[in-house]
């Protein structure tokens, strides 16, 4: 990220690997060169990002040179060797990261590397020190409401981020249940659901699994959409409570008509546009019920609560 010109937190340090085993291999290789290769070893365990980048680039250089020599000598091609006999110290994942750092593949051919993340700099904050997913879960554990506004970001950002947070919540809830613990009650609310849980998603992906299995892990899944035909069919099939107001598209009405007795309301759903008029199907009701929903008013609710409290006291007297 530093290479891609991301903002760096103040006094940020990186712990660099420099075990005795690795340093011994580097020194042996360096002294065997003609002339001997100069090696600059970081003086501290934690160094600046610039020093860390230089050290990791050097480790990659040494690793590739050792692999070339081992190949020529018809030895096992491991590069820098792990403390576990027969294993390479730089595994394929770390090798990919190092290649990204220098923007070259393992055959030293150039490619984009870290430039691939350059376009996301506007969504990065140097003030953060933790993963946003951990922060969200921490707030949920404290019983707080978390609102994640993804409307300003590109499609790929909101899709990946929302799925990652939902997956972490789902896996955490399921893990608690499997350990014979009682998971916390969680409500996931997704606005404009057709943008996140499209109908082409794999059945084993996060959102369909939450819709199908979330209830047993104490996850309530609430979603809102104007395009039910664009929502994954598995999620529609596992939706227990429906609140439908007005739809003016025949394709959307056709999709809705497949569920419960909504086919009886297709005409009114297309024609009626009264504010607050909904056709509601709940788990506790066998039929769709036309309902007029009153406007939510906090002051009116307070008055009703006060009236109930007062009436209750009067009855007690």
Residue, then its C-alpha position, 0 to 999 in steps of 0.5 A: x500500500x505504501x508503494x501505491x502511495x496510500x497515506x501512512x499512519x504516523x510512526x507506523x512500523x513493520x516487524x521484519x523477518x530475520x531469523x538466524x537460519x535465514x540470515x545464515x543462508x543469506x550470508x553464505x550466498x553473499x560470501x560465495x559470490x565473486x565479488x562478495x555481495x553486500x548485505x544490509x540487514x535491518x538493525x531493529x526488529x520493527x522498521x519503517x515501511x521504506x526499510x521493510x520494502x527494501x528488505x523484502x525486495x532483497x529477500x525476494x532477490x536472494x530467493x530467486x538467485x538461490x532457486x536458480x543455483x539449486x536448479x543448476x545443481x539439480x538440487x530440490x528447488x526451494x530457494x530460502x529453506x524453512x526450518x522444516x526440512x524439505x520446505x521452502x521458507x517463501x511459500x506461494x502466497x508470500x511469493x505472490x505478495x513479493x511479486x506484487x511489491x516489485x511488479x514482476x513475476x517469478x520469471x522477472x517479467x513486469x506486470x501491474x502489481x501494486x498499481x491494481x489497488x491504486x484506484x481505491x486510495x480515496x476509500x482508505x483512511x490512515x487513521x484506522x488501525x483495525x479491520x472495519x469488520x472487527x469494528x462492526x462486530x464489536x459494536x454488535x456485541x455491545x448491543x449497538x446499531x451499525x449503519x454502513x453507508x455504501x451508496x457512494x462507493x463503486x459496485x465492486x467495493x460495496x459488494x465485496x465489503x458487505x459480503x465480507x461483513x455478512x460472512x464474518x457475522x454468519x460464521x461467528x454466529x454459527x461457530x457459537x452455536x456449534x460450541x453449544x453457546x447461545x449466539x447473540x440476536x442479530x438483525x441484518x437489514x439490507x436496503x436496495x437488496x437487488x444490488x447485493x444479493x443478485x439471483x446469480x449468486x451460488x447457493x453456498x455463498x453468504x447471502x443465500x446461506x444467511x436466508x436459509x440457515x441464519x434463523x437457527x443462528x439467531x440472525x434475522x434477515x430483512x431486505x428491501x427491494x423494488x425488484x424482487x425478480x432480481x433477488x436470488x430465488x433461494x432468498x425469496x423462497x425462504x422469506x417468511x414475512x412480506x410487506x408489499x406496497x406498490x409495483x408497476x412492472x408486470x415482470x416484478x408482479x409475475x415474480x411476486x405472484x408465485x408466492x402465497x396468494x399474492x397472485x390475487x392482488x396483482x391488479x391492486x398492486x399495480x393500480x393502488x398507490x396510496x401511501x402506507x397501504x400494504x399487502x402483508x403476509x406474516x409467518x403467523x398468518x395463513x393469508x395475505x392481508x391488506x393493511x393501512x400502515x400509519x405514519x410513524x410518529x415518535x411523539x404520538x408513540x410517546x403519548x400512547x405509552x404515557x396514556x397506557x401507563x396512566x390508565x394502568x395506574x388508574x386501574x390499579x387504584 
